[in-house]
Amino acid sequence: MSKKKQQRAASPPGQRPTWLLPGIVIVVLAVIAAIVAAVANSNQTPYVAEVEGAPRAQIEQTTIDHGPQPFERPVESQFRVRNVGDQPLMIASNPQVETIEGC
Protein backbone atom coordinates (compact mmCIF):
# COMPACT_ATOMS: atom_id res chain seq x y z
CA MET A 1 0.00 0.00 0.00
CA SER A 2 1.33 3.41 -0.89
CA LYS A 3 1.93 6.11 1.68
CA LYS A 4 -0.95 8.27 0.29
CA LYS A 5 -3.49 5.43 0.65
CA GLN A 6 -2.35 4.78 4.23
CA GLN A 7 -2.83 8.46 5.10
CA ARG A 8 -6.39 8.47 3.66
CA ALA A 9 -7.38 5.26 5.49
CA ALA A 10 -6.20 6.42 8.92
CA SER A 11 -8.41 8.72 11.00
CA PRO A 12 -7.07 12.17 11.74
CA PRO A 13 -5.55 12.48 15.22
CA GLY A 14 -8.12 13.33 17.91
CA GLN A 15 -11.11 12.08 15.87
CA ARG A 16 -12.96 8.96 17.06
CA PRO A 17 -14.20 6.29 14.65
CA THR A 18 -17.87 6.77 13.66
CA TRP A 19 -18.95 3.37 15.04
CA LEU A 20 -17.68 4.02 18.57
CA LEU A 21 -20.52 6.24 19.88
CA PRO A 22 -23.43 3.99 18.71
CA GLY A 23 -21.61 0.97 20.18
CA ILE A 24 -21.28 2.66 23.56
CA VAL A 25 -24.95 3.70 23.51
CA ILE A 26 -26.04 0.11 22.77
CA VAL A 27 -23.94 -1.28 25.63
CA VAL A 28 -25.27 1.33 28.09
CA LEU A 29 -28.89 0.61 27.06
CA ALA A 30 -28.33 -3.15 27.46
CA VAL A 31 -26.95 -2.63 30.98
CA ILE A 32 -29.89 -0.40 31.92
CA ALA A 33 -32.36 -2.98 30.57
CA ALA A 34 -30.70 -5.75 32.59
CA ILE A 35 -30.87 -3.66 35.77
CA VAL A 36 -34.55 -2.81 35.21
CA ALA A 37 -35.38 -6.49 34.61
CA ALA A 38 -33.55 -7.56 37.77
CA VAL A 39 -35.31 -4.93 39.90
CA ALA A 40 -38.74 -5.78 38.42
CA ASN A 41 -38.28 -9.49 39.21
CA SER A 42 -37.12 -8.84 42.76
CA ASN A 43 -40.30 -6.90 43.65
CA GLN A 44 -42.68 -9.75 42.79
CA THR A 45 -44.12 -11.68 45.70
CA PRO A 46 -43.43 -15.42 45.56
CA TYR A 47 -46.29 -17.67 44.46
CA VAL A 48 -48.05 -19.41 47.34
CA ALA A 49 -50.19 -22.40 46.32
CA GLU A 50 -53.67 -22.66 47.80
CA VAL A 51 -53.70 -26.44 47.26
CA GLU A 52 -50.68 -28.64 47.96
CA GLY A 53 -49.85 -31.89 46.18
CA ALA A 54 -52.27 -31.45 43.27
CA PRO A 55 -53.29 -29.03 40.54
CA ARG A 56 -56.50 -27.06 41.03
CA ALA A 57 -58.27 -24.89 38.47
CA GLN A 58 -59.86 -21.68 39.64
CA ILE A 59 -62.27 -20.02 37.20
CA GLU A 60 -63.23 -16.42 37.88
CA GLN A 61 -66.58 -16.48 36.10
CA THR A 62 -68.51 -19.66 35.35
CA THR A 63 -71.55 -18.10 33.65
CA ILE A 64 -71.76 -15.51 30.88
CA ASP A 65 -75.04 -14.03 29.65
CA HIS A 66 -74.80 -12.49 26.18
CA GLY A 67 -78.44 -11.43 26.30
CA PRO A 68 -80.77 -11.80 23.32
CA GLN A 69 -78.85 -12.60 20.13
CA PRO A 70 -80.08 -13.03 16.54
CA PHE A 71 -80.33 -16.64 15.35
CA GLU A 72 -77.00 -18.11 14.10
CA ARG A 73 -74.99 -15.05 15.13
CA PRO A 74 -71.68 -16.24 16.57
CA VAL A 75 -70.70 -14.98 20.01
CA GLU A 76 -67.41 -15.38 21.80
CA SER A 77 -66.68 -15.72 25.50
CA GLN A 78 -63.45 -15.87 27.41
CA PHE A 79 -62.86 -17.54 30.75
CA ARG A 80 -59.75 -16.97 32.80
CA VAL A 81 -58.48 -20.23 34.29
CA ARG A 82 -55.80 -20.05 36.97
CA ASN A 83 -53.90 -22.90 38.60
CA VAL A 84 -53.97 -22.42 42.39
CA GLY A 85 -52.28 -25.76 43.09
CA ASP A 86 -48.59 -26.56 43.30
CA GLN A 87 -48.60 -29.16 40.49
CA PRO A 88 -48.89 -28.47 36.73
CA LEU A 89 -52.47 -28.04 35.50
CA MET A 90 -53.10 -29.74 32.16
CA ILE A 91 -56.32 -29.43 30.17
CA ALA A 92 -56.47 -32.65 28.14
CA SER A 93 -59.26 -31.73 25.71
CA ASN A 94 -61.76 -29.01 24.93
CA PRO A 95 -63.81 -28.15 27.99
CA GLN A 96 -67.50 -29.03 27.97
CA VAL A 97 -69.74 -26.04 27.36
CA GLU A 98 -73.47 -26.00 27.91
CA THR A 99 -75.45 -23.69 25.69
CA ILE A 100 -78.92 -22.75 26.86
CA GLU A 101 -81.27 -21.48 24.18
CA GLY A 102 -84.22 -19.28 25.00
CA CYS A 103 -87.66 -19.41 23.45
trRosetta pair geometry for C-beta under 8 A, 3 or more apart (Angstrom, degrees):
i j d omega theta_ij theta_ji phi_ij phi_ji
1 5 5.0 -114 -175 83 96 127
1 6 5.6 112 124 -57 119 91
2 5 5.0 94 58 8 79 101
2 6 7.1 -143 97 -5 42 89
3 6 5.7 -54 -149 36 34 114
3 7 6.5 35 153 -21 65 105
4 7 5.8 -55 -151 34 32 111
4 8 6.6 29 153 -17 65 105
5 8 5.8 -54 -148 37 34 110
5 9 6.3 31 156 -19 67 110
6 9 5.9 -57 -144 37 30 110
6 10 6.4 24 161 -18 65 109
7 10 6.3 -57 -145 35 28 106
11 15 5.1 -137 169 82 110 101
11 16 7.7 -17 165 166 160 7
11 17 6.3 -118 -58 -78 152 67
12 15 4.8 56 66 11 87 125
16 20 4.8 -88 164 44 117 147
16 21 7.1 102 108 -38 138 90
17 20 5.0 112 68 -26 83 103
18 21 7.6 -53 -173 25 40 99
19 22 6.3 -66 -159 48 48 104
19 23 5.8 49 150 -26 78 114
20 23 5.8 -65 -152 37 27 113
20 24 6.5 25 157 -19 66 107
21 24 5.8 -54 -147 34 32 110
21 25 6.4 32 156 -19 65 105
22 25 5.5 -54 -146 37 35 114
22 26 6.3 38 156 -22 67 104
23 26 5.8 -53 -149 33 31 111
23 27 6.5 28 154 -16 64 106
24 27 5.8 -56 -150 37 32 110
24 28 6.3 31 154 -18 67 107
25 28 5.8 -57 -146 38 30 110
25 29 6.3 29 156 -17 65 108
26 29 5.9 -57 -147 39 29 110
26 30 6.3 30 154 -21 64 107
27 30 5.7 -54 -149 35 30 112
27 31 6.5 30 154 -18 64 105
28 31 5.8 -54 -150 36 32 111
28 32 6.4 32 152 -18 65 106
29 32 5.6 -54 -146 38 33 112
29 33 6.3 35 155 -20 66 106
30 33 5.7 -53 -147 36 30 112
30 34 6.5 32 154 -19 63 105
31 34 5.8 -54 -149 35 32 111
31 35 6.5 31 153 -18 64 105
32 35 5.8 -55 -149 36 32 111
32 36 6.3 31 154 -18 66 106
33 36 5.8 -54 -145 37 31 110
33 37 6.3 31 156 -19 65 107
34 37 5.8 -54 -146 37 30 111
34 38 6.4 30 155 -19 64 107
35 38 5.8 -56 -148 36 31 110
35 39 6.3 26 156 -15 66 107
36 39 5.9 -58 -146 39 30 108
36 40 6.2 31 156 -21 66 109
37 40 5.8 -54 -143 36 29 112
37 41 6.4 24 159 -15 64 108
38 41 6.1 -59 -148 38 28 107
38 42 6.4 25 156 -21 63 110
39 42 5.8 -58 -146 34 31 110
39 43 6.7 29 158 -22 64 107
40 43 6.3 -61 -155 30 29 109
40 44 7.6 38 151 -32 60 99
41 44 6.1 -44 -160 11 40 115
49 52 5.9 119 100 -81 127 62
49 84 6.5 123 -157 161 63 54
49 85 5.7 28 -160 -176 118 25
49 86 3.7 -62 -62 -60 169 89
50 56 6.9 -92 78 69 100 139
50 58 7.8 56 42 -51 146 137
50 84 4.1 -10 32 161 117 114
50 85 7.2 -66 61 -77 73 42
51 54 5.8 -58 142 68 119 86
51 55 7.7 69 87 168 128 12
51 56 4.2 84 22 -8 152 139
51 84 5.9 84 8 109 97 86
51 85 4.1 -41 75 -103 108 79
51 86 6.9 -147 91 -1 61 77
52 85 7.5 172 -79 -156 14 74
52 86 5.4 13 -125 12 53 132
53 85 7.8 -80 64 -166 36 108
53 86 6.9 34 -20 56 26 110
53 87 7.0 0 156 -30 21 119
54 85 5.2 -83 100 -149 53 144
54 86 7.8 62 44 46 29 73
54 87 5.5 -51 -155 24 17 130
55 83 5.7 -51 -156 -147 95 111
55 85 4.1 177 -137 60 26 142
55 87 4.5 -95 -49 82 75 90
55 88 6.2 -44 -77 96 128 28
55 89 3.9 155 -170 -85 135 72
55 90 7.4 156 10 7 173 63
56 83 6.8 118 64 -159 50 59
56 84 5.0 -50 84 65 105 86
56 85 4.0 123 9 -46 80 105
56 89 7.5 -84 44 -90 21 119
57 81 5.4 -27 -158 -165 107 104
57 82 7.4 125 -159 66 55 40
57 83 6.5 -39 -96 -96 52 58
57 84 7.8 105 -153 15 7 85
57 89 5.9 124 -74 -153 81 141
58 81 7.4 141 69 -160 44 53
58 82 4.8 -31 64 68 97 92
58 83 7.6 158 15 -103 85 9
58 84 4.7 52 -20 -18 126 122
59 62 5.6 90 106 -78 125 79
59 79 5.7 -8 -154 175 110 117
59 80 7.2 146 -148 79 57 54
59 81 5.5 -22 -93 -102 80 71
59 82 7.8 169 -80 21 33 73
60 79 7.4 179 46 -165 82 70
60 80 5.0 22 9 62 121 105
60 82 7.6 64 -41 0 89 112
61 64 6.5 73 135 -67 122 84
61 79 6.4 -138 68 -125 81 80
61 80 7.6 66 20 30 87 85
62 79 7.8 50 -105 -130 37 128
64 77 4.6 161 60 -133 162 136
64 79 7.9 -126 -31 -73 124 89
66 69 5.6 10 117 -47 120 124
66 75 4.9 1 -122 -164 165 161
66 77 7.4 -110 -60 -68 110 107
68 102 7.4 -69 -105 49 75 149
69 73 5.1 -139 169 65 103 118
69 75 5.9 -84 -110 -47 160 128
70 73 4.4 79 68 -23 87 129
81 89 7.8 -152 144 129 112 146
81 91 7.6 58 110 -58 165 134
83 88 7.5 -34 -150 -156 164 32
83 89 3.8 -157 -99 -7 121 133
85 89 6.7 124 45 -63 111 99
91 95 6.8 -49 -161 -55 126 92
